[in-house]
Amino acid sequence: MIVGTAGHIDHGKTSLVRALTGVDTDRLKEEKARGITIELGYAYQPLANGEMLGFIDVPGHERFIHTMLAGAAGIDYGLLVVAADDGVMPQTREHLDILELLGLEQGAVALSKIDRVEAARLAEVEAEIRTLLAATPLRDAAIFPVSAITGAGIDALRAHLHAVAAASSRGAAQGGFRLAVDRSFSLKGTGTVVTGTVFAGRAQVGDELVLTPSGKRARLRGLHVMNRAAESGQAGQRCALNLAGLDKDEIARGDWVVAPALHAPSRRFDARIRLSHHAAQALRHWQPVHLHLGAAHTMAHVALLEDDSLAAGASGLAQLVLDQPIGVLYGDAFVLRDASARHTLGGGRVLDPWAPARQRKTPQRLAELVILQEADPTRRLHGLLASASLGLDLTRLATAWNGPELAGLLPRETRRIAAAGRELAFASDHWQALAQQVLAGLADFHTRFPDELGPETARARRMLLPRLEAAAFTALVGGLVADRRIERSGPCLHLPEHRISLNPQEQALYERIRPWLLETPDNPPWVRDLARRAEVDEAVMRRLLLKLARQGEVYQVVHDLFYAPEAVAALAAVVRELEQAAGETRAASFRDHTGIGRRRCIQLLEFFDRIGYTRRVREAHRLRSPEMFGQG
């Protein structure tokens, strides 16, 4: 368990930690000279069960609230220190407010310096503290009168903290590893070391880790947990990580050391925020603020999503737009302070770490944010699935939530689709509705274009479901073809009952020219050459071939150049072989395998892109719909 001190300057926080642990947490020369805490201090004490109790001693001066926040973000138990001679002071209230905004619900009060006051004053300050705590989660917190000078009450407070620590349990360290960096330094013979509190997951010596937001990679060479050498560290512990591959100057307070899958920095996130009851005035839309999340501190603007202002004590949905990227995930607690950094305004919890820049206030988006406030992950996931008509990105959610195995929480009938390294999930009713849209769209297409067999797959997606992921559309069409609700003729999709036919004259001409197309299948004759050989007008030949292309009997690669289906299928097989061998097809390799000229190869590959068989990726082409030519 990690205990964090809180309270006004000179109320005895450091002296109290020293009395409890024997460790002086003021380590800087300036701290010794001025007699105040400036930086975060740390102390550790062994428990009877062999584990360690950690203490974070924070500054009490208002100028160092940003440092206090960096330490308070990772504590499990708050120890509010109030001096008996001064009583409740401004930073007492502000620190208590911060603990509440960060969601801390466990704590105790140390009524310090009791050696300086009479019994009447002690009772008066204790009553003042009870009044202060009455409206907070610490309303029932125990109050321990103590003196770091005489030692009075120290044993009782220590016994209380040990009992709470022994009874507390975080359970298994779920999710990927996340450590909020609050200090970095270099040790001779050791290298770069960072310290911080582990928010989630577990890491062990030898693991590859990533520094967020920079993205620099490092290897965990060694670590200390609660000031003792260890092979692994996990959520709820303070750790010192010895990182190979990073220089001390590349790391700053507020960075995160995370498992590689969790490196996804953000400059905007959606959240529910609550304005403090002590806020002097309402929070305005787009108001600049200081944002504190984990150990990070940056400027941001608050975009209110439900109204133009937020009153003291009220809560609402908002989007935080940051001046610089930080590491942030679902459920992270944060605190907001005013632009002058003099007053704590409020705080909240992250709902969506990567919020959209547009349409952030639409009814659908606000409904999603309401769902994201559901505490139970199964109900939250089911709610999002029911609202996501175009599919739910499970891969993105798994990173954002960094916790439960989402696939196991899905309803049994959920349709799951792999799409470009991600996994999409569709509720059964949404999947059926999308299928109906495809069927209705094809019926409308046949009505409007009776002389065409049907659109190619890529064209059909653009026409019917342009916002649906290409992989999901391919899977949707594949299911409809397998159920014989639609047919695929080459690249064309059509309803089974839709047919177009040639008249007798056209059919006779087609039977004459078809063998000519197959004489040199990789390099068929142009329209003008076919017309000359058949002794018909060029326009007549062009009309016939265009009609055949709409039927799926031939393929138009470029203007006036048509290929037989067998030839296209053979060339498609070459693309598939190159994909299996090299993961892509380039014009040069396609030319080498087919013997066709480079210009024609480029035309053929662009044709495959156009009909949706492949997709262009810079100078290469990759398979998109391998089943198009019966190769799936």
PASE-6714 format. One record per residue (C-alpha): residue in three letters; x, y, z. Coordinates in steps of 0.25 Angstrom, whole numbers, plus 2048, in hexadecimal, padded with zeros to 3 digits. Layout:
<pts>
ALAXYZ ...
</pts>
This chain:
<pts>
MET800800800 ILE80580E7FD VAL801819807 GLY802828803 THR80383380C ALA7FA84080A GLY7F984D811 HIS7FD85B812 ILE80B860813 ASP81385E820 HIS808855826 GLY81284A828 LYS81184181D THR81F83E81B SER82283D82A LEU81683382B VAL81B82A821 ARG82982A827 ALA823827835 LEU81B81B82E THR826815826 GLY83381B82B VAL83682181D ASP83883081A THR83183280C ASP83784080B ARG84383C802 LEU84684A7FB LYS850854801 GLU84685F7FE GLU83B857806 LYS845856812 ALA848865812 ARG83A86A810 GLY83385F819 ILE82985C80F THR826851805 ILE8288557F7 GLU8298477F0 LEU82283A7F2 GLY8288327FD TYR8278237FF ALA82881A80B TYR82680B80D GLN823802818 PRO8227F3819 LEU8157EC81D ALA8137DF825 ASN80F7D7819 GLY81C7DB812 GLU8167E5809 MET81A7F4809 LEU81280080D GLY81580C804 PHE81481B808 ILE8148277FE ASP817834805 VAL8118407FD PRO81484F7FE GLY80A857805 HIS80D8657FF GLU80386A7F5 ARG80E86D7EB PHE81185E7EB ILE8038597E9 HIS8078537DB THR81284B7E2 MET8088467ED LEU7FE8427E1 ALA80A83A7DB GLY80B8327E8 ALA7FC8317EC ALA7F882A7DE GLY7FE81D7E2 ILE7FA81B7F1 ASP7F18117F7 TYR7EE818805 GLY7EE826809 LEU7F482B816 LEU7EF83A818 VAL7F8841821 VAL7F284D829 ALA7FA854834 ALA7F3856841 ASP7F8865842 ASP7F486A834 GLY7E8861832 VAL7E2860824 MET7E986981A PRO7E886C80B GLN7F1860806 THR7EA857810 ARG7DD85A808 GLU7E38597FA HIS7EB84C7FD LEU7DF846802 ASP7D784B7F6 ILE7E28457ED LEU7E18377F4 GLU7D28377F2 LEU7D383B7E3 LEU7DD8307E1 GLY7D38267E6 LEU7DA8227F3 GLU7D081C7FD GLN7DA817808 GLY7E281F812 ALA7E4824820 VAL7E7832827 ALA7F483482F LEU7F1840839 SER80084483A LYS80884D844 ILE7FE849850 ASP80A84D859 ARG80885B856 VAL7F985D85A GLU7F085B866 ALA7E5850866 ALA7DA85B863 ARG7E185F856 LEU7E3851852 ALA7D484E853 GLU7D185B84C VAL7DA857840 GLU7D5849840 ALA7C784E83F GLU7CB857833 ILE7D184B82C ARG7C484382E THR7BD84F827 LEU7C784F81C LEU7C6840819 ALA7B684081A ALA7B384180C THR7BF839806 PRO7C282A805 LEU7CB82B811 ARG7BF82F81A ASP7C1823823 ALA7D1823823 ALA7D8821830 ILE7DF82D837 PHE7EC82A83E PRO7F2835847 VAL801834846 SER80E83B849 ALA81A838841 ILE82283F84C THR81D837858 GLY81982A850 ALA80B82B856 GLY80182484D ILE80B81F843 ASP80A810847 ALA7FB811845 LEU7FC817838 ARG80680D833 ALA7FE801838 HIS7F2807831 LEU7FA808823 HIS8007FB825 ALA7F27F4827 VAL7EC7FB81B ALA7F87F7812 ALA7F77E9817 ALA7E87E8814 SER7E97EF806 SER7EA7E87FA ARG7EA7EC7EB GLY7E97DE7E6 ALA7EF7DA7D9 ALA7F77E47D1 GLN7EE7E57C5 GLY7F17EB7B7 GLY7FE7F07B2 PHE8097F77BA ARG8088067BD LEU81180E7C5 ALA81081D7C7 VAL81D8237C8 ASP82082D7D3 ARG82F82D7D3 SER83A8297CA PHE8498297CC SER8568227C8 LEU85F8197D1 LYS86D8167CE GLY86F8087CB THR8608067CA GLY85B8107BF THR84D8167BE VAL8438147C9 VAL8358197CA THR82C8187D6 GLY81D8197D7 THR8108127DB VAL80B8067D3 PHE7FD8087CF ALA7FA7FB7C8 GLY8007EE7C4 ARG80D7E77C7 ALA81B7E87C1 GLN8277E07C3 VAL8367E17C1 GLY8397DF7B2 ASP82B7E57AD GLU82B7EE7A1 LEU8247FB7A5 VAL82080879E LEU8218177A3 THR81581E7A1 PRO81282879A SER820828793 GLY81F81A78F LYS82D816792 ARG830808795 ALA8388027A1 ARG83B7F57A8 LEU8397F37B6 ARG8477F07BB GLY8437EF7CA LEU8397F57D4 HIS8377F87E3 VAL8297F67E9 MET8267FF7F6 ASN8368017F7 ARG8397F27F6 ALA83F7EB7EA ALA8357E27E3 GLU8337DA7D6 SER8257E07D3 GLY81C7EC7D7 GLN80D7ED7D6 ALA8017F77D8 GLY8017FE7E6 GLN8107FE7E8 ARG81A8097E7 CYS8258047DE ALA8338097D9 LEU8358047CB ASN8438037C5 LEU8418057B6 ALA84B8017AC GLY84A80979F LEU8458167A5 ASP84D8227A9 LYS84982A7B6 ASP8478377AE GLU83D8307A5 ILE83382E7B0 ALA82B8387B8 ARG8218387C3 GLY8138347BE ASP81882A7B4 TRP81381C7B5 VAL81B80F7B4 VAL8118057AD ALA8107F87A7 PRO8127FA797 ALA8037F7794 LEU7FF80379D HIS80780E796 ALA7FC816791 PRO7FE825795 SER7F382E794 ARG7F083D792 ARG7E183D795 PHE7D983479D ASP7CA8347A2 ALA7C78337B0 ARG7BC8367BB ILE7C18427C3 ARG7BD8477D1 LEU7BF8567D5 SER7C38577E4 HIS7B985D7EE HIS7C48677F1 ALA7C586C7E3 ALA7C487B7E3 GLN7BD87C7D6 ALA7B68737CB LEU7BF86C7C1 ARG7BD8727B3 HIS7BE86B7A5 TRP7CC86A7A0 GLN7D28707AC PRO7E186E7AE VAL7E58657B9 HIS7F185E7BF LEU7EF84F7BE HIS7F58457C7 LEU7F48367C4 GLY7FD82B7CA ALA80A8337CC ALA80883B7BF HIS80584A7BF THR8018527B2 MET7F885D7AE ALA7EA85A7A8 HIS7DD8607A3 VAL7D085A7A8 ALA7C585879E LEU7B88577A5 LEU7AF84D79E GLU7A184F7A4 ASP7A185E7A8 ASP7A986B7A7 SER7AD86B7B5 LEU7AE8627C2 ALA7AA8677CF ALA7B28647DC GLY7AF8567E2 ALA7A88527D4 SER7AD8477CB GLY7AD8467BC LEU7B38407AF ALA7BF8477A9 GLN7CA84579F LEU7D88497A4 VAL7E184E798 LEU7EF84E79D ASP7FB857799 GLN80484A798 PRO80283B797 ILE8028337A4 GLY7FF8247A8 VAL7F08237AB LEU7E78177AD TYR7D98147B1 GLY7D68177BF ASP7E281F7C2 ALA7DF82A7CC PHE7E38387CA VAL7E38467D1 LEU7E08547CA ARG7E68617D0 ASP7E486F7CA ALA7ED8757C0 SER7F587D7CB ALA7F786F7D2 ARG7F28767DF HIS7E586E7E1 THR7E08607E0 LEU7D48607D7 GLY7CF8527D6 GLY7D38447D0 GLY7CD8387CA ARG7CF82B7C3 VAL7D38277B5 LEU7C88217AD ASP7CE82079F PRO7DD82379E TRP7DD82678F ALA7D182F78D PRO7CC83377F ALA7CF84277B ARG7C2843773 GLN7B383F777 ARG7B783F785 LYS7A984478A THR7A083C781 PRO795834788 GLN79C827784 ARG7A982B78A LEU7A3830797 ALA79C823798 GLU7A981B796 LEU7AF8247A2 VAL7A38207AB ILE7A68127A8 LEU7B48137AB GLN7B18187B9 GLU7AC80A7BC ALA7B58047C7 ASP7B27F57C3 PRO7BB7F27B7 THR7B17E77B1 ARG7A67F17B2 ARG7AE7FC7AC LEU7B37F37A1 HIS7A57EE79D GLY7A07FD79D LEU7AB801794 LEU7A87F578B ALA7997F878A SER79C806786 ALA7A780377C SER79F80176F LEU7AC801767 GLY7B47F8770 LEU7BC7F977D ASP7CB7FA77D LEU7CF7F0787 THR7DE7F2785 ARG7DC801788 LEU7D47FE794 ALA7DD7F379A THR7E87FE79A ALA7E08097A0 TRP7DA8007AB ASN7E77F87AE GLY7E07EE7B6 PRO7D57E37B3 GLU7D67D97A7 LEU7CB7DF79F ALA7C97D4796 GLY7C47CB7A1 LEU7BA7D67A5 LEU7B37D7798 PRO7A57D1795 ARG7A67C378F GLU7A07C7782 THR7A97D3780 ARG7B07D3772 ARG7BF7D6773 ILE7C77DB767 ALA7D77DC765 ALA7DA7E975E ALA7E87EE75B GLY7EE7E9769 ARG7E17ED770 GLU7D57E5775 LEU7C77EB772 ALA7BA7E6779 PHE7AC7E7774 ALA79F7E477C SER7977DA775 ASP78B7E3772 HIS7957EE76C TRP79C7E3763 GLN78E7DF75E ALA78A7EE75B LEU7977F0753 ALA7947E374B GLN7867E9748 GLN78C7F6744 VAL7957EF73A LEU7897E7734 ALA7807F3733 GLY78C7FB72D LEU78E7F0722 ALA77F7F071F ASP77F7FF71D PHE78C7FE714 HIS7857F470B THR7797FD70A ARG782809706 PHE78C8016FD PRO7857F56F7 ASP78F7F36EC GLU79A7F26F7 LEU79C7E46FE GLY7A07EB70B PRO7AB7F4712 GLU7B97EF715 THR7BB7EC724 ALA7C37F9726 ARG7B980171F ALA7AD7FB726 ARG7B47FE733 ARG7B580D72F MET7A780D72B LEU7A0806736 LEU7A8806742 PRO7B4810741 ARG7B6811750 LEU7B7802752 GLU7C57FD753 ALA7CA7F6746 ALA7CD7E974D ALA7BF7E9754 PHE7B87EB746 THR7C07E0740 ALA7BC7D774B LEU7AD7DB74A VAL7AD7D973B GLY7B47CC73D GLY7A97C7747 LEU79E7CC73D VAL7A57C4731 ALA7A67B773A ASP7977B873D ARG7947BA72F ARG78D7C7731 ILE7967CE727 GLU79F7C971D ARG7AD7CD718 SER7B07CD709 GLY7BF7D0709 PRO7C07DD710 CYS7B17E070E LEU7A77DF719 HIS7997DD716 LEU78C7D671B PRO78A7C8716 GLU77E7CB70E HIS7847D7706 ARG7897D36F8 ILE78D7DB6EC SER78E7D46DE LEU7937D76D0 ASN78A7D76C4 PRO78C7CD6B9 GLN7957D66B1 GLU79E7DA6BD GLN79E7CB6C1 ALA7A37C76B3 LEU7AE7D26B3 TYR7B37CE6C1 GLU7B47BF6BD ARG7BD7C46B2 ILE7C67CD6BA ARG7C87C56C7 PRO7D27BB6C1 TRP7DA7C86BC LEU7DB7CD6CB LEU7E17C06CF GLU7EB7BF6C4 THR7F47C86CC PRO7ED7C96D9 ASP7F87D16E0 ASN7F77DB6D5 PRO7EA7DB6CE PRO7E67E36C2 TRP7E17F26C3 VAL7D37F56BF ARG7D87FB6B2 ASP7DF7EE6AE LEU7D37E56B2 ALA7CA7EE6A9 ARG7D37EE69E ARG7D57DF69E ALA7C67DC6A0 GLU7C37E7695 VAL7B97EE69E ASP7B87FD6A2 GLU7C28006AD ALA7B68076B5 VAL7AE7FA6B4 MET7BA7F26B9 ARG7BB7FB6C5 ARG7AD7FB6C9 LEU7AD7EB6C9 LEU7B97EB6D1 LEU7B47F56DB LYS7A77ED6DC LEU7AF7E06DE ALA7B77E76E9 ARG7AA7EB6F0 GLN7A67DD6F0 GLY7B47D86F6 GLU7B77D16E9 VAL7C47D96E6 TYR7CC7E36EE GLN7CF7F16EA VAL7DD7F46EF VAL7DF8026E8 HIS7D78096DD ASP7D58006D1 LEU7DC7F46D7 PHE7D57E86DC TYR7DA7DB6E2 ALA7D37CD6E2 PRO7CF7C96F0 GLU7D97BD6F0 ALA7E47C66ED VAL7E17D06F8 ALA7E07C4702 ALA7ED7BF6FE LEU7F37CD700 ALA7EC7CD70D ALA7F37C0711 VAL8007C670F VAL7FD7D2718 ARG7F97C8723 GLU8067C0721 LEU80E7CD722 GLU8067D172F GLN8097C3735 ALA8187C4732 ALA81B7D3735 GLY80E7D873C GLU80B7E2730 THR80C7E4721 ARG8147EE71A ALA8147F170B ALA8227EC709 SER8207DE70F PHE8127DD708 ARG81A7E06FB ASP8247D66FE HIS81A7CB701 THR8117CE6F5 GLY81A7D36EA ILE8117DE6E7 GLY8167EC6E5 ARG8187F66F1 ARG80D7FF6EC ARG8037F46EA CYS8067EF6F8 ILE8047FC6FE GLN7F67FD6F7 LEU7F27EF6FC LEU7F67F170A GLU7EE7FE70A PHE7E27F7704 PHE7E47ED710 ASP7E47F871A ARG7D87FF713 ILE7CF7F2714 GLY7D37F0722 TYR7DC7E3720 THR7E87EB726 ARG7EB7F872C ARG7F680272A VAL800804735 ARG80A80E730 GLU811807725 ALA80C7F9727 HIS7FF7F2726 ARG7F97E9731 LEU7ED7DF731 ARG7E07E4736 SER7D67DA730 PRO7DD7CD72D GLU7D07C572B MET7CC7CE71F PHE7D27C4715 GLY7CF7B871D GLN7DC7B8724 GLY7D77BA733 
</pts>
